[in-house]
Amino acid sequence: MEVAISLVLPIFGIIGLGYAAVRSRLMSDAGIDGLDVYVFTFGIPSLLFRNLSHTVLPDTLPWGLWISYYGAMLAIWAAGSLFARFVMGRPPADAVILGFGGGQGNVVMLGIPIILTGFGPEAGAPLFLLLAFHGLILITTATLLLEMTRAQTGAPVGGPRILLAGFKASAKNPIIIGLGAGLIWGQTGVALPGVIDKTVEMVSLTAIPCALFVLGGTLTRYHIRRSIGAASMAVTMKLVVHPALVFALTHYVFGLDKLWVAVATVLAGMPTGVYSSILANRYQAAPGAASSAVVMATGTSIVTLTLLLNFFLD
């Protein structure tokens, strides 16, 4: 437990610093937004590039890993949406968002720092294989479902157009570019020139603390407003049911390597990401519950992630 606590507390300490900096107005929202652009465009891609350039990928496609993680995610999403729709009596768009909050986690700003810090560069391979399709699957599916709820009111919906836009957005995503470039460069077996390697290394070293600081700063924009019951359902699905299901599938059904089981399970245990609140506000679908879920899940994850990491690192 001591190892897990010593890993989690500094990480949430930096998140707290970012939160306090914005709350005390030592740093503006514009400053956080600028730092966010740096992290997303340069910091995290450089970190992933360096890790993957030294990572050996499996010879066969990891269907067990993908089915375990994404199968569990989609199952949680469906279960949460059905519960919200038929038990809580929420309208279709609200049900989509609440289910989305139970399946979509903060895998970039929090997941990457925790996993690479806790499990080391060796975790790069399973992490890459999971992140490569994360945004494409979740965001495209969520947008398509929300547009379909609009169609019920007579608004036009373009499924192929949404899917094509999702593929284009993923191809231009700096995180995906960093992942792909690191993978390709690593297969060449050629070392980066000294000056370039040192530059990438220096930028990559800033990625984790800056990402955590930005996460703390952006949390000031989300509040526990209302719909606590609906938010609690999403948080429980995200922090408890999702990682438990992923662990059961990776360990008992597919018998994956221990490190791969750990990476997939801990990634599944990341708290609800802020994108669920962004989508909720854009479509005016349960914005209060979505905002509450982000804050509640992030705060509660201090405990749940400590327990998860202790399980795998002890």
Summary of the structure (lengths in Angstrom):
residues: 314
radius of gyration: 19.1
end to end distance: 6.8
largest distance: 60.4
contacts: 1136
relative contact order: 0.19
helix: 81%
strand: 1%
